[in-house]
Amino acid sequence: MLQTASFVGFFRTILIILLVYYGIKILSRLLAPYFLRYMSKKMQEKFGGQFQQQQHQNTKHKEGETVIDKVPQQHKTSDKSVGEYVDYEEIE
């Protein structure tokens, strides 16, 4: 059975799409400031917590003291199949 679209149905569909578009637009203008304020407050708490944690870590050491956070691992192994190692000396 072949159905054809009526002008009234097409007009109704366009009207619904426009109403939804403008409804979302108006709601976003009303709710955006609250959402941005909420997000900025969350980011401020996050960065403030990181700053407090960093300040707490820095207070463990005395001023002028040298602190090494990570000691590099010593995994130097020589390859025996390469040959004999000869020191290089520059001769003038």
N, C-alpha and C positions, 0 to 999 in steps of 0.2 A: 504494500500500500504506500503510495507516495503522499507525503505531507508537505505542505508549503507553510512558510513562516508568514504570519500576519503582521501588519504594520503596528498594531496595538501591542503585540508581544515583543516586537523589536524595540518599540518606544519604552515599554516597561523595563526591559533589560538595560537599556542605556540609562534610564532614570535611576535604577537600583545601583548601577556601577557608580554614577556620579554622587549619589547620596552616601554610599560607603566611602568613597574617596574623600569627600569634604568632611564627613564625620570623623575619619581618622586624622585628617589635617587639623581640625579644631581640637580634638582630644590631645593630639601631640603638642599643640601649642599650650594647652592648659596643664598637661602633666610633665612636660619636659623640664621646667625649672625644678620641680620636686625630685625628679630622677637625677638630674645633674648635681643637685645639692647632696643627695644620698651618696652618689658615686664619689664626689669630692671628699665627703666625710670619711668614707671607707678608705680611700687612698691616703688621706692624711693620717689615719690611725695606723695603716700599714707602714708608711714611711717613718712615722714617729716611733713605732715599735722597733724598726730596724736601727734607727738612730740610737735609741736607748740601749739596745743590745750591743751595738758597737762601742758606745761609751763605757758600758760595763766591762767589756773585754779589754779596753785600753787602760782602765784603772787598776788592773791587776799588777802592772809593771811600774817600777819606779821611773822617774824622769831621767833620761840619759842612759838607761839600761838597754843593751842590745838584745833583741829577742829574735830567735830563728823559729818560725812557725813550722817549717817542714824540713827535715833532714833528707837530702837526696840519698837514694839507695846506691850502694857501691856494687855494681855488677860488671866490673871490668874482667873480662876473660880474654886470654890471648888465643889466637888460632894457631895451633901447632903445625898445620899443614902449609902455612904461608912460607915459613923459612926462618932464618936467623934475623934477629933485630939488631941493627947497627945504628949507634948514635951518630947524628950528623954534626960535623964540626966544620965551621967556616974557616978557610985558610986564606990569609991575605998575601 
